[in-house]
Protein backbone atom coordinates (compact mmCIF):
# COMPACT_ATOMS: atom_id res chain seq x y z
CA UNK A 1 0.00 0.00 0.00
CA UNK A 2 2.85 2.36 0.80
CA UNK A 3 4.30 1.77 -2.68
CA UNK A 4 0.94 2.65 -4.23
CA UNK A 5 0.69 5.79 -2.12
CA UNK A 6 4.18 6.91 -3.19
CA UNK A 7 3.34 6.25 -6.83
CA UNK A 8 0.13 8.27 -6.57
CA UNK A 9 1.91 11.10 -4.77
CA UNK A 10 4.66 11.05 -7.39
CA UNK A 11 2.08 11.16 -10.14
CA UNK A 12 0.37 14.15 -8.54
CA UNK A 13 3.59 16.13 -8.14
CA UNK A 14 4.65 15.36 -11.72
CA UNK A 15 1.38 16.66 -13.11
CA UNK A 16 1.12 19.77 -10.94
CA UNK A 17 0.87 21.88 -14.07
CA UNK A 18 -2.65 20.46 -14.58
CA UNK A 19 -1.96 19.01 -18.02
CA UNK A 20 -2.53 15.46 -16.78
CA UNK A 21 -5.20 16.06 -14.15
CA UNK A 22 -7.56 13.20 -13.51
CA UNK A 23 -11.18 13.62 -14.60
CA UNK A 24 -13.90 13.46 -11.98
CA UNK A 25 -17.03 11.35 -12.18
CA UNK A 26 -19.04 14.55 -12.52
CA UNK A 27 -17.14 15.25 -15.74
CA UNK A 28 -18.81 12.17 -17.24
CA UNK A 29 -22.27 12.32 -15.72
CA UNK A 30 -24.68 15.13 -14.96
CA UNK A 31 -25.99 15.25 -11.45
CA UNK A 32 -29.69 14.59 -11.03
CA UNK A 33 -29.66 17.13 -8.20
CA UNK A 34 -29.62 20.01 -10.71
CA UNK A 35 -33.37 19.65 -11.24
CA UNK A 36 -35.56 22.70 -10.75
CA UNK A 37 -38.35 20.47 -9.42
CA UNK A 38 -38.76 20.71 -5.64
CA UNK A 39 -37.85 17.53 -3.77
CA UNK A 40 -41.31 17.21 -2.17
CA UNK A 41 -42.96 17.31 -5.62
CA UNK A 42 -40.56 14.69 -7.01
CA UNK A 43 -41.28 12.49 -3.99
CA UNK A 44 -45.05 12.85 -4.46
CA UNK A 45 -44.81 11.96 -8.16
CA UNK A 46 -42.50 9.03 -7.38
CA UNK A 47 -45.03 7.61 -4.94
CA UNK A 48 -47.92 8.19 -7.39
CA UNK A 49 -46.04 6.36 -10.17
CA UNK A 50 -45.20 3.52 -7.80
CA UNK A 51 -48.83 3.21 -6.72
CA UNK A 52 -50.00 3.44 -10.35
CA UNK A 53 -47.81 0.56 -11.52
CA UNK A 54 -48.84 -1.54 -8.52
CA UNK A 55 -52.58 -0.90 -9.00
CA UNK A 56 -52.63 -1.62 -12.74
CA UNK A 57 -50.21 -4.56 -12.45
CA UNK A 58 -48.06 -3.28 -15.31
CA UNK A 59 -44.34 -3.15 -15.91
CA UNK A 60 -42.40 -0.45 -14.10
CA UNK A 61 -41.12 0.80 -17.47
CA UNK A 62 -44.66 1.92 -18.30
CA UNK A 63 -44.02 5.28 -16.63
CA UNK A 64 -41.05 5.98 -18.91
CA UNK A 65 -42.88 5.07 -22.11
CA UNK A 66 -43.55 7.65 -24.79
CA UNK A 67 -47.33 7.42 -24.47
CA UNK A 68 -47.37 7.80 -20.70
CA UNK A 69 -44.98 10.75 -20.83
CA UNK A 70 -47.09 12.50 -23.49
CA UNK A 71 -50.22 11.99 -21.41
CA UNK A 72 -48.52 13.22 -18.23
CA UNK A 73 -47.18 16.29 -20.06
CA UNK A 74 -50.66 17.06 -21.46
CA UNK A 75 -52.21 16.85 -18.00
CA UNK A 76 -49.44 19.01 -16.57
CA UNK A 77 -49.91 21.59 -19.34
CA UNK A 78 -53.68 21.60 -18.73
CA UNK A 79 -53.00 22.28 -15.06
CA UNK A 80 -51.19 25.47 -16.00
CA UNK A 81 -54.48 26.87 -17.28
CA UNK A 82 -55.99 26.78 -13.82
CA UNK A 83 -55.46 29.15 -10.94
CA UNK A 84 -53.17 27.58 -8.34
CA UNK A 85 -56.04 27.78 -5.84
CA UNK A 86 -58.55 26.06 -8.12
CA UNK A 87 -59.63 22.56 -7.17
CA UNK A 88 -59.46 20.43 -10.31
CA UNK A 89 -61.09 17.02 -10.38
CA UNK A 90 -58.76 14.95 -12.56
CA UNK A 91 -61.55 12.57 -13.50
CA UNK A 92 -63.12 15.48 -15.40
CA UNK A 93 -59.99 15.73 -17.55
CA UNK A 94 -59.62 12.03 -18.38
CA UNK A 95 -61.85 10.79 -21.22
CA UNK A 96 -64.00 7.68 -20.80
CA UNK A 97 -62.86 4.35 -22.28
CA UNK A 98 -65.65 4.66 -24.87
CA UNK A 99 -64.35 8.06 -26.00
CA UNK A 100 -60.85 6.65 -26.26
CA UNK A 101 -62.05 3.67 -28.31
CA UNK A 102 -63.86 6.03 -30.69
CA UNK A 103 -60.75 8.15 -31.18
CA UNK A 104 -58.19 5.37 -31.56
CA UNK A 105 -58.92 4.92 -35.28
CA UNK A 106 -58.49 8.66 -35.91
CA UNK A 107 -55.15 8.59 -34.15
CA UNK A 108 -53.75 5.91 -36.42
CA UNK A 109 -55.22 7.46 -39.57
CA UNK A 110 -53.17 10.64 -39.02
KETOR-462706 format. One line per 3 residues: number of its first residue (from 1); for each residue x, y, z of N, C-alpha, C. Coordinates in steps of 0.02 Angstrom, whole numbers, plus 50000, padded with zeros to 5 digits. Example, Ala and Ser with C-alpha at 12.3 -4.5 7.8 and 13.67 -1.06 7.14 Angstrom:
! residues 2
1 = 50660 49716 50390 50615 49775 50390 50660 49835 50390 ~ 50642 49888 50354 50684 49947 50357 50645 50002 50394
! end
This chain:
! residues 110
1 = 50041 49940 50000 50000 50000 50000 50043 50063 50000 ~ 50098 50060 50037 50143 50118 50040 50171 50133 49971 ~ 50188 50080 49933 50215 50089 49866 50163 50123 49821
4 = 50101 50102 49828 50047 50132 49788 50039 50207 49806 ~ 50042 50221 49871 50035 50290 49894 50090 50334 49867 ~ 50152 50307 49868 50209 50346 49841 50200 50357 49766
7 = 50177 50306 49731 50167 50313 49659 50114 50365 49643 ~ 50060 50364 49682 50007 50414 49672 50032 50484 49687 ~ 50068 50490 49742 50096 50555 49761 50144 50580 49708
10 = 50185 50535 49683 50233 50553 49630 50196 50575 49568 ~ 50144 50540 49552 50104 50558 49493 50073 50627 49501 ~ 50049 50642 49561 50018 50707 49573 50069 50764 49568
13 = 50129 50754 49595 50179 50807 49593 50206 50816 49523 ~ 50209 50763 49483 50233 50768 49414 50183 50804 49369 ~ 50120 50801 49387 50069 50833 49345 50040 50895 49378
16 = 50080 50929 49417 50056 50988 49453 50038 51045 49406 ~ 50061 51042 49344 50043 51094 49296 49971 51088 49272 ~ 49938 51032 49289 49868 51023 49271 49857 50991 49204
19 = 49910 50979 49166 49902 50951 49099 49879 50878 49101 ~ 49893 50843 49155 49873 50773 49161 49827 50762 49220 ~ 49784 50810 49235 49740 50803 49292 49688 50749 49278
22 = 49670 50714 49330 49622 50660 49324 49551 50688 49321 ~ 49510 50659 49276 49441 50681 49270 49401 50655 49329 ~ 49350 50692 49347 49305 50673 49401 49244 50638 49372
25 = 49209 50601 49413 49148 50567 49391 49098 50618 49365 ~ 49095 50676 49396 49048 50728 49374 49065 50755 49305 ~ 49126 50743 49281 49143 50763 49213 49109 50717 49162
28 = 49091 50657 49183 49060 50609 49138 48984 50608 49143 ~ 48958 50621 49202 48886 50616 49214 48860 50680 49244 ~ 48800 50699 49222 48766 50756 49252 48733 50734 49317
31 = 48733 50777 49364 48700 50763 49428 48625 50770 49420 ~ 48588 50724 49450 48515 50730 49448 48491 50781 49499 ~ 48536 50807 49540 48517 50857 49590 48509 50926 49560
34 = 48524 50935 49496 48519 51000 49464 48448 51015 49440 ~ 48400 50974 49460 48331 50982 49438 48300 51044 49471 ~ 48257 51078 49434 48222 51135 49462 48155 51115 49493
37 = 48143 51049 49498 48082 51024 49529 48095 51015 49604 ~ 48053 51044 49646 48062 51036 49718 48061 50962 49739 ~ 48100 50946 49789 48107 50876 49812 48040 50847 49834
40 = 47999 50887 49867 47935 50861 49891 47888 50843 49833 ~ 47893 50881 49778 47852 50866 49719 47877 50802 49686 ~ 47943 50796 49679 47972 50735 49650 47953 50673 49691
43 = 47954 50680 49756 47936 50624 49801 47862 50605 49791 ~ 47819 50655 49786 47747 50643 49777 47734 50607 49711 ~ 47768 50629 49658 47760 50598 49592 47788 50527 49592
46 = 47845 50518 49626 47875 50452 49631 47827 50403 49664 ~ 47795 50424 49718 47748 50380 49753 47686 50368 49711 ~ 47663 50418 49674 47604 50409 49631 47619 50360 49574
49 = 47679 50365 49545 47698 50318 49491 47705 50247 49519 ~ 47733 50241 49578 47740 50176 49610 47671 50145 49623 ~ 47626 50185 49650 47558 50160 49664 47522 50143 49599
52 = 47532 50184 49548 47500 50172 49483 47521 50104 49454 ~ 47586 50091 49452 47610 50028 49424 47587 49969 49466 ~ 47581 49977 49531 47558 49923 49574 47483 49910 49563
55 = 47444 49963 49557 47371 49955 49550 47351 49926 49482 ~ 47387 49944 49429 47369 49919 49363 47406 49856 49344 ~ 47451 49834 49389 47490 49772 49378 47525 49774 49310
58 = 47559 49828 49297 47597 49836 49235 47671 49841 49250 ~ 47710 49838 49197 47783 49843 49204 47803 49912 49229 ~ 47856 49914 49268 47880 49978 49295 47901 50026 49239
61 = 47922 49998 49182 47944 50040 49126 47886 50079 49095 ~ 47825 50062 49113 47767 50096 49085 47772 50172 49095 ~ 47797 50193 49153 47799 50264 49169 47853 50301 49130
64 = 47897 50266 49096 47947 50299 49055 47932 50294 48980 ~ 47875 50262 48964 47856 50253 48895 47834 50319 48863 ~ 47839 50322 48797 47823 50383 48760 47750 50403 48771
67 = 47704 50355 48768 47633 50371 48777 47617 50398 48845 ~ 47644 50367 48897 47632 50390 48965 47659 50460 48975 ~ 47720 50471 48950 47751 50537 48959 47712 50592 48922
70 = 47687 50576 48862 47646 50625 48825 47582 50641 48864 ~ 47550 50588 48891 47489 50599 48929 47503 50641 48992 ~ 47556 50624 49028 47574 50661 49089 47589 50734 49072
73 = 47625 50746 49017 47641 50814 48997 47578 50853 48979 ~ 47531 50820 48945 47467 50853 48927 47427 50872 48989 ~ 47426 50828 49038 47390 50842 49100 47424 50899 49137
76 = 47490 50897 49139 47528 50951 49172 47515 51017 49137 ~ 47517 51018 49071 47504 51080 49033 47433 51105 49045 ~ 47385 51060 49050 47316 51080 49064 47311 51112 49133
79 = 47350 51086 49180 47350 51114 49247 47374 51185 49250 ~ 47416 51204 49203 47441 51273 49200 47385 51323 49185 ~ 47331 51300 49154 47276 51344 49136 47233 51363 49196
82 = 47241 51327 49250 47200 51339 49309 47238 51381 49360 ~ 47200 51419 49398 47227 51457 49453 47256 51408 49503 ~ 47310 51426 49536 47341 51379 49583 47296 51363 49643
85 = 47245 51402 49654 47198 51389 49708 47138 51348 49686 ~ 47130 51339 49620 47072 51303 49594 47078 51229 49611 ~ 47022 51200 49629 47019 51128 49641 46997 51095 49576
88 = 47041 51055 49548 47027 51022 49484 47016 50948 49498 ~ 46959 50922 49475 46946 50851 49481 46975 50817 49419 ~ 47027 50778 49428 47062 50748 49372 47016 50704 49331
91 = 46968 50672 49363 46923 50628 49325 46883 50667 49273 ~ 46877 50733 49281 46844 50774 49230 46889 50785 49169 ~ 46954 50777 49178 47001 50787 49122 47011 50723 49081
94 = 47005 50665 49114 47019 50601 49081 46957 50578 49043 ~ 46965 50562 48978 46907 50539 48939 46887 50469 48960 ~ 46825 50451 48944 46800 50384 48960 46831 50333 48912
97 = 46831 50269 48931 46857 50218 48886 46821 50216 48819 ~ 46756 50231 48819 46717 50233 48756 46743 50288 48711 ~ 46755 50347 48739 46782 50403 48700 46850 50385 48671
100 = 46891 50353 48711 46958 50333 48687 46951 50283 48630 ~ 46906 50234 48638 46897 50184 48585 46872 50215 48520 ~ 46832 50267 48525 46807 50302 48465 46861 50343 48431
103 = 46910 50365 48469 46962 50407 48441 47025 50370 48420 ~ 47029 50306 48437 47090 50268 48422 47101 50261 48347 ~ 47047 50252 48309 47054 50246 48236 47079 50311 48206
106 = 47053 50368 48230 47076 50433 48205 47150 50444 48218 ~ 47172 50421 48275 47243 50430 48293 47288 50394 48243 ~ 47270 50333 48224 47313 50295 48179 47302 50313 48106
109 = 47249 50350 48090 47239 50373 48021 47282 50434 48006 ~ 47302 50471 48059 47342 50532 48049 47412 50516 48031
! end
